[in-house]
Amino acid sequence: MKRRDFLKQTALGAAAVGAAAGCSGPGGGPDGKASGGPKAGGRRVIWRLASSFPRGLDTIYGGAEVLAKEVEAMSGGRFKIRPYPAGEIVPGLQVLDAVQQGTVQVGHTASYYYTGKNPALAFDTSLPFGLSARQQVAWMEQGGGAELLDPIFADFGIKRFLAGGTGAQMGGWFNREITSPEDLQGLKMRIPGLGGDVMSRLGATVQVLAGGDIYPALERGAIDATEWIGPYDDEKLGFHKIAKYYYYPGWWEPGPTLSFYVGRKQWETLSPEFQAIFSAATAVATRFMQSRYDALNPAALVRLKQGKTELRAFPDSVMAAAREKAEALFEEQAAKDAAYRKILEPWKKFREESFGWFATAEKAYAAFAFR
C-alpha cells in the first residue's frame, strides 16, 4: 500500500471514530484555530502560513504551496494550510515575529534573516564558507544540528522543520567590477545574515531587503549590488537588465536551507496523526525545492550568458579576505556567547570531517567532469 493511501485510510478511520464520539463536523474558524478539544484531529483544521518570499518566485515560494497541497491530500481535506506571500499578512522579514505572536500558525522563511534576535539562527540557514547543500542537510538531520538548534527556537516558542534548499548560490549582481578587496570599500550591497556582517567588515555598506524590494533599490541606485539566489530566480527578478556583472560563488551561502516555523502551542493542538502528516509534507516540500532549482538553473544560466550578462569569479584575494573575516567573526561571537559556542564547535568538527570526505571522490569527479 502506498504511504498516501495508507494515511488517507487512517484519516478516514479517525474521522469515523470522531463521528461516533460526537466530534464530527467542521471545527476550523476564520482564525484558523481548531476546535473540538485539546487535540485537533477529528475536526477540520485551517492554518495560515506567512512566507518571506513573493508569489512570483515559483520555486522558493512554491515550497509553501507544496506543503499545503500535501497536507490537504494526506489528511483527506481535514487539515488545510493557506499560504500567503510576503506582504499579504506581514512583511517578508517579519515572519518569525508573526509565528511567535500567533498571527499565523506557520512561517516559511530563512532563519538568517533574524540574526539580530539571536546570532545562532544563522546555523539553521548557512554560514560563510560553511556547508554545501548536501552537507547542511546531513548536519541538520543526521549530524546533531537540529538538536542543537531546538533550544534556540524554543525560546521563540517555535518548532522548526526543514523546508528545502537552493544549492550553492551565486555571488550576485554588481554594477562595477570587483578585482580586489579594496573594491568593496563603500559598496552598497543587499546581503543578509553573516555574509552581510563579513561584507561590512570588508568595507561595504550593507542593507537587508526582502525579495520584492531589491529590483527597485538596484534600479534607483540605492544599492550598487545584490545577491539573491541563482540564475532561475535572478532572471525572473530581472537583475540582468540593470546590472552588468554576475559574480560567483556565493561564499556566504554555499548550501542554504529554508525552514517552516510552527508555533509550539499550535503544534500541541494537533493530533498525532496531523503532526505526522505535517512532518511528512515538509519532506516532500524539501525535495521539491532542491530538485526544481537543480533542474531549472542550468538553462537559465545559458540564457543569461547569451545576453549581456558578464560572468565573473570572485578573485582569490577577495575570497581569502572574506574567509579570514568570517572565521574571526565566528570566534568573536563564541567568545561572548556560550550558547553560540555550544553550536559552533560541533559544527566546525562536522565541517572539517565532511570537507575531508567531499574533497576525495566528489572533488575528483567534479574537477574532471565539470570543466
VODREN-118637 format. One line per field, with one value per residue (C-alpha): residue number from 0; x, y, z. Coordinates in Angstrom, 3 decimals. Example, Ala and Ser with C-alpha at 12.3 -4.5 7.8 and 13.67 -1.06 7.14 Angstrom:
<nodes>
num <- [0; 1]
px <- [12.300; 13.670]
py <- [-4.500; -1.060]
pz <- [7.800; 7.140]
</nodes>
This chain:
<nodes>
num <- [0; 1; 2; 3; 4; 5; 6; 7; 8; 9; 10; 11; 12; 13; 14; 15; 16; 17; 18; 19; 20; 21; 22; 23; 24; 25; 26; 27; 28; 29; 30; 31; 32; 33; 34; 35; 36; 37; 38; 39; 40; 41; 42; 43; 44; 45; 46; 47; 48; 49; 50; 51; 52; 53; 54; 55; 56; 57; 58; 59; 60; 61; 62; 63; 64; 65; 66; 67; 68; 69; 70; 71; 72; 73; 74; 75; 76; 77; 78; 79; 80; 81; 82; 83; 84; 85; 86; 87; 88; 89; 90; 91; 92; 93; 94; 95; 96; 97; 98; 99; 100; 101; 102; 103; 104; 105; 106; 107; 108; 109; 110; 111; 112; 113; 114; 115; 116; 117; 118; 119; 120; 121; 122; 123; 124; 125; 126; 127; 128; 129; 130; 131; 132; 133; 134; 135; 136; 137; 138; 139; 140; 141; 142; 143; 144; 145; 146; 147; 148; 149; 150; 151; 152; 153; 154; 155; 156; 157; 158; 159; 160; 161; 162; 163; 164; 165; 166; 167; 168; 169; 170; 171; 172; 173; 174; 175; 176; 177; 178; 179; 180; 181; 182; 183; 184; 185; 186; 187; 188; 189; 190; 191; 192; 193; 194; 195; 196; 197; 198; 199; 200; 201; 202; 203; 204; 205; 206; 207; 208; 209; 210; 211; 212; 213; 214; 215; 216; 217; 218; 219; 220; 221; 222; 223; 224; 225; 226; 227; 228; 229; 230; 231; 232; 233; 234; 235; 236; 237; 238; 239; 240; 241; 242; 243; 244; 245; 246; 247; 248; 249; 250; 251; 252; 253; 254; 255; 256; 257; 258; 259; 260; 261; 262; 263; 264; 265; 266; 267; 268; 269; 270; 271; 272; 273; 274; 275; 276; 277; 278; 279; 280; 281; 282; 283; 284; 285; 286; 287; 288; 289; 290; 291; 292; 293; 294; 295; 296; 297; 298; 299; 300; 301; 302; 303; 304; 305; 306; 307; 308; 309; 310; 311; 312; 313; 314; 315; 316; 317; 318; 319; 320; 321; 322; 323; 324; 325; 326; 327; 328; 329; 330; 331; 332; 333; 334; 335; 336; 337; 338; 339; 340; 341; 342; 343; 344; 345; 346; 347; 348; 349; 350; 351; 352; 353; 354; 355; 356; 357; 358; 359; 360; 361; 362; 363; 364; 365; 366; 367; 368; 369; 370]
px <- [0.000; 1.317; 2.049; -0.510; -3.252; -2.385; -2.544; -5.826; -7.420; -6.077; -7.584; -10.993; -10.850; -10.047; -12.918; -15.326; -14.199; -14.641; -18.168; -19.100; -17.899; -19.952; -16.913; -17.686; -18.255; -16.109; -14.247; -11.823; -12.877; -11.715; -8.740; -7.559; -7.809; -9.055; -11.971; -13.344; -10.876; -7.206; -6.041; -7.372; -7.757; -11.464; -12.435; -11.307; -8.192; -7.340; -3.971; -2.421; 1.160; 3.167; 6.118; 9.112; 9.002; 6.884; 4.432; 6.207; 9.228; 7.539; 10.314; 11.225; 7.632; 6.412; 7.719; 4.946; 2.357; 3.653; 3.406; -0.219; -1.139; 0.417; -1.115; -4.579; -4.188; -2.808; -5.476; -8.369; -9.106; -9.453; -6.218; -5.638; -2.887; -3.421; -0.094; 0.326; 3.309; 5.407; 3.443; -0.077; -0.170; 3.211; 6.339; 8.802; 11.279; 8.687; 7.662; 9.361; 7.552; 4.218; 4.600; 5.915; 2.975; 0.380; -0.621; -0.118; 0.373; 3.150; 6.073; 8.151; 11.437; 15.227; 16.440; 19.468; 17.109; 16.766; 20.353; 19.719; 17.483; 19.982; 23.191; 22.958; 19.945; 22.406; 23.349; 19.845; 20.381; 24.039; 27.349; 30.043; 32.462; 30.257; 28.483; 27.252; 23.584; 24.024; 26.327; 23.906; 21.009; 23.243; 24.341; 20.808; 19.090; 21.769; 24.702; 23.009; 22.320; 18.570; 19.003; 21.483; 19.143; 15.914; 16.506; 17.147; 13.822; 12.070; 12.979; 10.817; 8.003; 8.725; 9.125; 11.292; 11.149; 13.395; 11.785; 14.271; 17.374; 18.750; 22.151; 25.268; 24.220; 25.724; 27.693; 25.234; 24.847; 27.256; 27.320; 31.100; 33.920; 35.453; 39.145; 40.410; 39.103; 39.627; 36.859; 34.349; 35.026; 31.856; 29.909; 26.192; 25.011; 21.879; 23.082; 21.604; 22.953; 26.584; 27.529; 26.368; 28.462; 31.534; 30.904; 30.505; 33.893; 35.349; 34.089; 30.726; 27.561; 25.081; 21.299; 18.739; 15.801; 13.019; 12.981; 10.316; 12.161; 15.535; 14.934; 13.691; 16.533; 19.103; 17.378; 17.320; 20.954; 20.023; 22.246; 25.193; 24.966; 22.715; 22.857; 19.740; 19.799; 20.811; 20.142; 16.494; 15.165; 17.596; 16.406; 12.768; 13.528; 15.203; 18.523; 20.330; 18.506; 20.043; 23.374; 26.196; 28.403; 27.250; 29.718; 30.244; 30.405; 28.149; 30.712; 28.319; 25.671; 27.316; 24.274; 21.483; 18.304; 14.928; 12.647; 8.999; 8.204; 5.232; 4.076; 4.660; 1.295; -0.413; 1.613; 0.399; -3.239; -2.710; -3.446; -0.521; -1.964; -1.923; 1.548; 2.787; 1.099; 2.687; 6.137; 5.790; 4.640; 7.707; 9.895; 8.055; 8.432; 12.138; 12.752; 10.718; 12.722; 16.237; 15.378; 13.498; 16.366; 18.823; 16.591; 15.912; 19.156; 21.245; 19.026; 18.607; 22.380; 22.652; 20.082; 21.846; 25.203; 23.613; 22.527; 24.661; 25.479; 29.200; 30.127; 32.945; 34.590; 35.494; 39.293; 41.170; 42.236; 38.595; 37.769; 40.739; 39.973; 36.325; 37.165; 39.559; 36.877; 34.265; 36.323; 37.212; 33.531; 32.614; 35.218; 34.258; 30.625; 31.540; 33.743; 30.802; 28.010; 28.370; 25.223; 26.701; 29.966; 27.999; 26.766; 29.891; 32.339; 30.449; 29.558; 33.259; 34.135; 31.418; 32.599; 36.211; 35.338; 32.748; 35.136; 37.711; 35.282; 33.913; 37.478; 38.033; 35.576; 33.251; 36.041; 37.931; 34.851; 33.829; 37.337; 37.311; 33.655; 32.642; 35.460]
py <- [0.000; 3.448; 5.812; 8.383; 5.729; 4.446; 7.930; 8.648; 5.454; 6.248; 9.712; 8.305; 5.866; 8.622; 10.712; 7.797; 7.374; 11.107; 10.971; 8.095; 10.157; 13.174; 15.116; 15.265; 18.386; 21.367; 22.970; 25.471; 29.097; 32.183; 32.499; 29.048; 27.622; 24.091; 23.344; 20.128; 19.513; 19.913; 17.618; 18.549; 15.521; 14.637; 18.133; 20.342; 22.449; 25.523; 27.192; 30.251; 30.362; 33.555; 33.334; 35.639; 35.268; 36.713; 34.541; 35.188; 33.155; 29.858; 27.614; 29.215; 30.281; 27.086; 25.089; 26.595; 25.679; 22.103; 21.832; 22.993; 20.647; 17.609; 18.307; 18.607; 15.470; 13.299; 14.425; 13.884; 17.613; 17.800; 19.742; 22.741; 25.350; 28.592; 30.101; 33.863; 35.519; 38.257; 41.404; 39.956; 39.292; 40.592; 41.895; 39.257; 39.944; 39.711; 36.085; 34.890; 37.585; 36.620; 32.991; 33.931; 36.285; 33.833; 35.995; 32.900; 29.262; 28.582; 30.600; 29.946; 31.783; 31.822; 31.915; 34.060; 36.999; 37.147; 37.004; 40.344; 38.449; 35.619; 35.169; 31.375; 31.370; 31.613; 27.959; 26.998; 28.565; 28.904; 30.310; 31.903; 29.240; 26.654; 23.533; 22.629; 21.808; 18.073; 18.702; 21.178; 18.730; 15.946; 18.084; 19.221; 15.865; 13.336; 15.240; 16.753; 20.227; 20.145; 19.039; 21.855; 24.454; 23.245; 25.207; 28.384; 28.064; 27.042; 30.454; 31.954; 29.447; 27.853; 24.307; 24.251; 21.959; 21.767; 23.470; 22.830; 24.448; 26.218; 24.624; 26.765; 30.301; 32.860; 35.811; 38.287; 41.250; 44.172; 47.447; 47.576; 45.094; 43.578; 42.908; 43.135; 43.547; 47.305; 47.449; 46.548; 49.772; 51.879; 49.362; 49.491; 45.885; 43.971; 40.903; 39.439; 37.271; 36.678; 37.264; 40.816; 41.098; 39.916; 42.319; 45.119; 44.274; 44.382; 47.949; 47.528; 49.316; 46.515; 46.528; 43.756; 43.868; 41.387; 39.822; 42.104; 45.262; 44.517; 45.427; 48.978; 49.614; 48.471; 50.389; 53.646; 53.273; 52.925; 49.838; 49.029; 45.259; 42.484; 38.787; 36.693; 33.004; 31.784; 32.059; 30.949; 33.307; 36.094; 36.073; 36.184; 39.217; 40.923; 41.777; 41.163; 44.180; 46.650; 45.107; 44.060; 41.744; 38.415; 37.135; 33.675; 31.810; 32.939; 32.073; 33.288; 30.749; 27.575; 25.457; 27.402; 25.798; 27.360; 26.486; 26.083; 27.555; 26.280; 27.892; 25.329; 25.987; 25.437; 22.283; 20.831; 21.247; 18.834; 15.149; 12.744; 11.917; 15.545; 16.056; 13.077; 14.398; 17.826; 16.317; 14.087; 17.039; 19.086; 16.295; 16.456; 20.253; 19.941; 17.512; 19.687; 22.856; 21.481; 19.274; 22.058; 24.516; 21.918; 21.335; 24.994; 26.822; 25.334; 26.588; 29.965; 30.386; 29.624; 32.335; 34.899; 34.155; 34.560; 38.068; 40.924; 39.354; 39.064; 36.209; 36.938; 34.768; 36.488; 36.873; 34.640; 37.742; 38.610; 35.019; 34.802; 38.153; 37.189; 33.809; 35.423; 37.910; 35.153; 32.883; 35.826; 36.727; 33.199; 33.226; 36.691; 35.690; 32.429; 34.304; 36.316; 33.741; 30.256; 29.042; 30.067; 28.258; 25.143; 25.016; 26.344; 23.730; 20.602; 22.416; 23.080; 19.457; 18.249; 20.715; 19.544; 15.873; 16.450; 18.598; 15.820; 13.304; 15.564; 16.530; 12.911; 11.289; 14.283; 16.751; 14.394; 13.739; 17.391; 18.537; 16.209; 16.295; 19.912; 21.639]
pz <- [0.000; -0.866; 2.007; 0.839; 0.528; 3.991; 5.501; 3.728; 5.063; 8.524; 8.262; 7.251; 10.123; 12.595; 11.227; 11.725; 15.331; 15.901; 14.487; 16.787; 19.742; 18.718; 17.393; 13.686; 11.616; 10.662; 13.517; 11.977; 12.338; 10.403; 12.749; 11.743; 15.265; 15.742; 17.993; 19.428; 22.252; 23.060; 20.248; 16.807; 14.554; 14.309; 13.188; 10.354; 10.931; 8.885; 9.378; 7.795; 6.535; 6.029; 3.642; 3.325; -0.455; -3.280; -5.176; -8.477; -7.354; -8.053; -6.706; -3.402; -2.628; -4.252; -1.305; 0.812; -1.808; -1.969; 1.819; 1.731; -1.112; 0.554; 3.979; 2.462; 0.344; 3.134; 5.588; 3.181; 3.295; 7.081; 7.587; 5.332; 5.230; 3.345; 2.211; 1.817; 0.095; 1.637; 2.339; 2.361; 6.101; 7.289; 5.520; 4.401; 7.190; 9.993; 9.577; 12.769; 14.750; 13.177; 14.280; 17.713; 18.308; 16.976; 13.997; 11.833; 12.716; 10.163; 8.827; 5.717; 5.847; 6.141; 9.728; 8.992; 8.419; 12.203; 13.437; 15.117; 17.534; 18.038; 16.002; 16.316; 13.987; 11.098; 11.639; 10.525; 7.092; 6.128; 7.306; 5.163; 3.908; 5.538; 4.371; 0.904; 0.376; 0.987; 3.931; 5.510; 5.360; 6.677; 9.616; 10.442; 10.013; 10.991; 12.483; 15.531; 14.140; 14.698; 18.312; 18.950; 17.488; 19.112; 22.364; 20.354; 18.572; 21.778; 23.204; 20.440; 21.018; 17.637; 16.350; 13.222; 10.166; 7.111; 4.106; 1.305; -0.087; -3.116; -3.570; -3.825; -4.655; -6.985; -5.641; -7.075; -9.391; -9.379; -11.243; -11.034; -11.260; -8.138; -8.668; -5.079; -1.510; -1.863; -4.477; -1.751; 0.134; 0.128; -1.969; -1.111; -1.166; -0.256; 1.651; 4.852; 7.652; 8.494; 4.876; 5.396; 8.555; 6.653; 3.784; 6.305; 7.793; 4.290; 3.925; 2.199; 3.313; 3.924; 3.598; 4.191; 1.774; 1.069; -2.402; -3.864; -2.804; -4.401; -8.058; -7.436; -4.999; -7.561; -10.348; -8.334; -7.314; -3.645; -3.769; -6.064; -5.793; -4.583; -4.005; -4.299; -5.208; -8.642; -12.385; -12.453; -9.788; -10.630; -14.226; -13.112; -10.941; -13.879; -12.278; -15.582; -17.013; -14.560; -13.505; -15.815; -13.761; -12.319; -9.715; -8.261; -5.947; -3.141; -0.462; 2.225; 1.165; -0.123; 0.746; 2.465; 3.745; 4.475; 7.358; 8.225; 11.641; 13.650; 16.865; 19.614; 21.229; 17.886; 17.293; 20.576; 19.491; 16.597; 16.890; 16.435; 13.008; 11.865; 13.310; 11.299; 8.165; 8.574; 9.114; 6.044; 3.933; 4.859; 3.470; 0.135; 0.022; 0.790; -2.063; -4.441; -3.896; -4.333; -7.294; -9.074; -8.699; -9.966; -12.988; -13.857; -13.074; -15.915; -18.749; -17.054; -16.864; -20.585; -21.364; -19.196; -20.823; -24.263; -23.262; -21.981; -18.628; -17.899; -15.553; -13.145; -10.495; -7.252; -7.181; -4.758; -2.827; -2.139; -1.163; 1.195; 2.852; 3.303; 4.822; 7.292; 8.387; 8.622; 10.856; 13.112; 13.347; 14.434; 17.191; 18.441; 18.764; 20.505; 22.980; 24.258; 23.918; 25.417; 23.670; 20.317; 21.054; 22.020; 18.415; 16.694; 17.965; 16.803; 13.564; 12.875; 13.600; 11.246; 8.567; 8.828; 8.505; 5.778; 3.747; 4.022; 2.588; -0.166; -1.134; -2.101; -4.534; -5.027; -5.765; -8.054; -10.139; -10.309; -11.238; -14.238; -15.316; -14.681; -16.534]
</nodes>
